[in-house]
Amino acid sequence: MEQIHGEAYVAAGHVYESALDELGRLDNSNAEFILDKARGSTRETEVIYLHAVPAEPLSGSQGEGGLRIVGISAVGSIDDLSAFKAAKPSMGLAHQRKLYDAIEDLGHGGVKEIAALSVTADAPPTVSYSLIREVLRLYHRTGEKLIITFAMPAYAKMVMNFGRFAMPQVGEPFYAHRNNDPRTSNDLLLVPSIVEPSNFLENISRGVVTADDGPTARRRFATLCYMTDGLDDYFMPLTRQVLSEGIQDI
């Protein structure tokens, strides 16, 4: 999975090939690059790996994707989550408070970081969507909050397809570049977001009904249909209404 990560970052221009080791992984010495902070379990963090391939791969396609879910260990703190630590200076106090409250209510497991969401160049969009849907399955009923820092171009695509209610921006964009490392792009901006799995489908539905135009509404409706597949028990009122009525009036 680390090779997927490395390939995706080079293809996107986030890092140069010199940032990879001989196996195609982001080199450990490049650890100051904020997008690659969850290399494995440590005393402070606990890591879950998710991997996805297309449900019906196109002929000859080897597209795949992966992500890491990073949690706080019993002896750690929220500052052990690199996304939070990096985004904190630009985050409003209300957003920070939401994360601290989640930890106060649910313990260390109340906040997790989604790290290294990446796909290979030949992977269809459904690969990244299936990863997000699997995260939704894992945490929909828990009340946990998920913090993620998107590369700015990726964030714009997420908003286009999911809407800002599902993927809210919670702070000013900040540069990923650290320590003038010549192997990493020095103009890559990251956008911090807090995702709430318990309201995620409902928030996509809000993005459908508040869309500025028909094409955007239809795009988000298609996203909603994909994300809700197999998750009928999780539907809330607006989601049921949008799925029932469709978007014929939009």
Buried (B, 14 or more C-beta within 10 A) or exposed (E): BBBBBBBBBBEBEBBBEEBBBEEBBBBEEBBBBBBBBBBEEEEBBBBBEBEBBBEEBEEEBEBBBBBBBBBBBEEBEBEBBBBBBBBBEBBEEEBBEBBEEBBEEBEBBBBBBBBBBBBBEBBBBBBBBBBBBBBBEBBBEBBBBBBBBBBEBBBEBBBBBBBBBBBBBBBEBBBBBBEEBEBBBEEBBBBBBBBBBBBBBBBBBBBBBEBEEEEBBBBBBEBBEBBBEEBEEBBEEBBBEBBEEEBEEB
